[in-house]
Amino acid sequence: MENTGITNVVLVHGAFADGSGWRGVYDALTAAGHRVSIAQIPLTSFEDDVAATRRVLDRQDGPTILVGHSWGGTVITEAGVHDRVAGLVYVSALIPDAGQTSGEQYEGFAPTPEFVIDVGEDGFGFLNPEAFKPGFAADASDADAAFLRDAQVPVNMAVFAAPVTRAAWRDKPSWAVIATDDRAFDQAMLQHMATRAGAAITNVAASHALYFTQPGAVAEVIATAAREAALSTSA
């Protein structure tokens, strides 16, 4: 996988996780010559997560591919209007439109009973420990799933009620990597969001944690986005 396009890549994790899960994608992309940065979003509010991503984008020295997993898709939809962002890659991610909330994306689609969130009195949620592997990382080893479970970061559940103000995919090219065994989002919901955004879709046999369990496949799509966005930028 040789880098023949945009060099800079920024990776944004989702809810219940941190940036360390991107290590396999990071290794594959840096080996191919990309300059990769990982945004550590706090999951405390939509505004905080977008601001944390923008700080990383401000440090880029040129056109950048912005990547988001799960909740990170909502974050990059808003943060992606940044002038350094040349393309967006959604990894089994939420893709709301301007004026929509993340929670509204679920309307009309099937529930996902294996994805169980325990919400505390303070409004922050953790994934249920017993349901973590089947709901989030079914294709991970028991040891890796246990590490992800025990390292999870709680999310302020109010983020899912925050509306996006601008949808970067309206103006910038996008790609989507969709896990076909995702048990966090209904498959029809994932396909609908990506199709509405006009994203080039790649389906991968994986769980919701495909950024962690299938890093090679995810990195390939990001590399493709870097090549193709470079061509559209120079056109």
C-alpha positions as CSV (number, residue, x, y, z in Angstrom):
1,M,0.0,0.0,0.0
2,E,2.0,2.9,-1.3
3,N,1.1,6.5,-0.6
4,T,0.5,8.3,-3.9
5,G,-1.9,10.9,-2.7
6,I,-2.6,13.1,0.3
7,T,-0.2,12.5,3.1
8,N,-2.0,13.7,6.2
9,V,-4.6,11.5,7.9
10,V,-6.5,12.3,11.2
11,L,-8.3,9.5,13.0
12,V,-11.2,10.1,15.3
13,H,-12.4,7.3,17.7
14,G,-16.0,6.7,18.7
15,A,-17.9,6.4,22.0
16,F,-16.8,3.9,24.7
17,A,-13.2,3.9,23.2
18,D,-10.1,6.0,22.9
19,G,-7.5,6.5,20.1
20,S,-5.3,3.5,21.0
21,G,-7.6,1.2,19.1
22,W,-6.4,2.8,15.9
23,R,-2.9,1.4,16.3
24,G,-3.2,-1.2,13.5
25,V,-4.5,1.4,11.1
26,Y,-1.8,3.8,12.2
27,D,0.9,1.3,11.6
28,A,-0.3,0.4,8.1
29,L,-0.7,4.0,7.0
30,T,2.6,5.2,8.4
31,A,4.4,2.3,6.8
32,A,2.9,3.5,3.5
33,G,4.2,7.0,4.0
34,H,1.2,8.8,5.5
35,R,1.5,11.3,8.4
36,V,-1.1,10.1,10.8
37,S,-2.5,12.0,13.8
38,I,-5.1,10.6,16.3
39,A,-7.6,12.9,17.9
40,Q,-8.3,12.0,21.5
41,I,-11.9,13.3,21.9
42,P,-13.2,13.6,25.5
43,L,-16.7,12.3,24.9
44,T,-18.0,15.0,27.3
45,S,-20.1,17.0,24.8
46,F,-20.5,17.3,21.0
47,E,-18.9,20.7,21.1
48,D,-15.9,19.4,23.1
49,D,-15.4,16.5,20.7
50,V,-15.5,18.8,17.7
51,A,-13.2,21.3,19.3
52,A,-10.6,18.5,20.1
53,T,-10.7,17.3,16.5
54,R,-10.3,20.9,15.1
55,R,-7.2,21.3,17.3
56,V,-5.6,18.4,15.6
57,L,-6.7,19.6,12.2
58,D,-5.1,23.0,12.9
59,R,-1.7,21.2,13.3
60,Q,-1.8,19.6,9.8
61,D,0.5,21.1,7.2
62,G,-1.7,20.5,4.1
63,P,-4.7,18.6,2.8
64,T,-6.0,16.0,5.2
65,I,-8.2,12.9,5.1
66,L,-10.4,12.9,8.2
67,V,-11.6,9.5,9.5
68,G,-14.3,8.8,12.1
69,H,-15.5,5.6,13.7
70,S,-19.1,5.2,15.1
71,W,-19.9,8.4,17.1
72,G,-16.7,9.8,15.5
73,G,-18.7,10.0,12.2
74,T,-20.9,12.7,13.7
75,V,-17.8,14.5,15.0
76,I,-16.1,14.5,11.6
77,T,-19.3,15.6,9.8
78,E,-19.1,18.8,11.8
79,A,-15.4,19.2,12.1
80,G,-14.8,18.3,8.4
81,V,-15.8,21.7,7.2
82,H,-12.2,22.7,8.3
83,D,-10.4,24.1,5.3
84,R,-7.6,21.4,5.6
85,V,-10.0,18.5,5.1
86,A,-10.0,17.2,1.6
87,G,-12.1,14.0,2.2
88,L,-14.0,12.1,4.8
89,V,-13.9,8.4,5.7
90,Y,-16.7,6.9,7.8
91,V,-15.9,3.6,9.5
92,S,-19.2,2.0,10.6
93,A,-20.1,5.5,11.5
94,L,-23.0,7.8,12.1
95,I,-23.5,10.3,9.2
96,P,-26.1,12.9,10.1
97,D,-27.2,15.8,7.9
98,A,-27.2,19.4,9.0
99,G,-29.9,20.0,11.6
100,Q,-30.1,16.4,12.6
101,T,-29.0,14.7,15.8
102,S,-27.2,11.4,16.0
103,G,-30.1,9.9,17.8
104,E,-32.4,10.7,14.9
105,Q,-30.4,8.4,12.7
106,Y,-31.9,5.4,14.4
107,E,-35.5,6.2,13.6
108,G,-37.2,3.7,11.4
109,F,-34.5,1.1,11.7
110,A,-34.3,-2.2,13.6
111,P,-33.1,-2.2,17.2
112,T,-29.7,-3.8,18.2
113,P,-30.4,-5.7,21.4
114,E,-26.9,-7.0,21.8
115,F,-25.5,-3.4,22.1
116,V,-26.3,-2.7,25.8
117,I,-25.5,0.7,27.4
118,D,-25.5,1.2,31.2
119,V,-26.2,4.8,32.0
120,G,-25.3,6.3,35.3
121,E,-27.1,8.9,37.3
122,D,-24.7,11.5,35.9
123,G,-25.8,10.8,32.4
124,F,-22.6,9.0,31.2
125,G,-22.8,5.6,29.7
126,F,-20.6,2.5,29.6
127,L,-21.2,-0.6,27.5
128,N,-22.5,-3.4,29.6
129,P,-19.5,-5.7,30.5
130,E,-21.3,-9.0,29.8
131,A,-22.6,-7.7,26.4
132,F,-19.4,-5.9,25.4
133,K,-17.9,-8.6,23.2
134,P,-21.0,-9.7,21.3
135,G,-22.2,-6.1,20.9
136,F,-19.0,-4.3,20.1
137,A,-16.2,-6.6,19.2
138,A,-17.5,-10.0,18.4
139,D,-14.6,-10.8,16.0
140,A,-11.9,-9.8,18.5
141,S,-10.1,-12.4,20.6
142,D,-11.3,-12.8,24.1
143,A,-8.2,-11.1,25.4
144,D,-8.5,-8.2,23.1
145,A,-12.2,-7.8,23.7
146,A,-11.5,-7.8,27.5
147,F,-8.9,-5.1,27.1
148,L,-11.3,-2.9,25.1
149,R,-14.0,-3.5,27.6
150,D,-11.9,-2.6,30.6
151,A,-10.3,0.4,28.9
152,Q,-13.6,1.9,27.6
153,V,-14.3,5.6,28.0
154,P,-17.8,6.6,29.1
155,V,-19.7,9.0,26.9
156,N,-22.1,11.7,27.9
157,M,-25.3,10.4,26.5
158,A,-26.5,13.9,25.8
159,V,-24.1,14.0,22.8
160,F,-26.7,12.0,20.8
161,A,-29.2,14.7,21.1
162,A,-26.9,17.5,19.8
163,P,-27.7,18.6,16.3
164,V,-25.1,19.0,13.6
165,T,-24.9,22.5,12.2
166,R,-23.0,21.8,9.0
167,A,-22.5,18.5,7.1
168,A,-19.1,18.4,5.6
169,W,-20.1,15.5,3.3
170,R,-22.4,17.9,1.4
171,D,-19.3,19.6,0.0
172,K,-16.5,17.1,0.3
173,P,-16.0,13.6,-1.1
174,S,-16.6,10.7,1.3
175,W,-16.0,7.0,1.7
176,A,-17.6,4.5,4.0
177,V,-16.3,1.2,5.4
178,I,-19.3,-0.7,6.8
179,A,-19.0,-3.8,9.0
180,T,-21.5,-6.4,7.8
181,D,-21.7,-8.0,11.2
182,D,-22.2,-4.7,13.1
183,R,-24.4,-5.2,16.1
184,A,-24.3,-1.6,17.3
185,F,-26.1,-0.2,14.3
186,D,-28.7,-1.8,12.0
187,Q,-27.1,-2.7,8.7
188,A,-29.9,-0.9,6.8
189,M,-29.2,2.2,8.8
190,L,-25.5,2.1,8.0
191,Q,-26.1,1.6,4.3
192,H,-28.8,4.3,4.2
193,M,-26.6,6.9,5.8
194,A,-23.6,6.2,3.6
195,T,-25.7,6.2,0.4
196,R,-27.3,9.5,1.3
197,A,-23.9,11.0,1.8
198,G,-22.8,9.8,-1.6
199,A,-20.0,7.8,-0.1
200,A,-18.1,5.2,-1.9
201,I,-19.0,2.1,0.2
202,T,-16.8,-0.8,1.1
203,N,-18.4,-3.7,3.0
204,V,-16.1,-5.7,5.3
205,A,-17.0,-8.9,7.2
206,A,-16.4,-7.6,10.7
207,S,-17.9,-6.4,14.0
208,H,-18.5,-2.8,15.0
209,A,-14.9,-2.7,16.2
210,L,-13.6,-3.2,12.6
211,Y,-11.2,-0.3,13.1
212,F,-9.4,-2.6,15.6
213,T,-10.1,-6.0,14.2
214,Q,-9.7,-5.3,10.5
215,P,-7.1,-2.5,10.3
216,G,-5.7,-3.6,6.9
217,A,-9.1,-3.3,5.2
218,V,-9.8,0.1,6.9
219,A,-6.3,1.4,6.0
220,E,-6.8,0.4,2.4
221,V,-10.0,2.5,2.1
222,I,-8.3,5.5,3.7
223,A,-5.4,5.1,1.3
224,T,-7.8,5.0,-1.6
225,A,-9.5,8.2,-0.2
226,A,-6.1,9.9,0.0
227,R,-5.4,9.1,-3.7
228,E,-8.8,10.0,-5.1
229,A,-9.2,13.1,-3.0
230,A,-5.8,14.3,-4.2
231,L,-6.9,13.9,-7.8
232,S,-10.1,15.9,-7.2
233,T,-8.2,18.6,-5.3
234,S,-5.8,19.1,-8.2
235,A,-8.5,19.0,-10.9
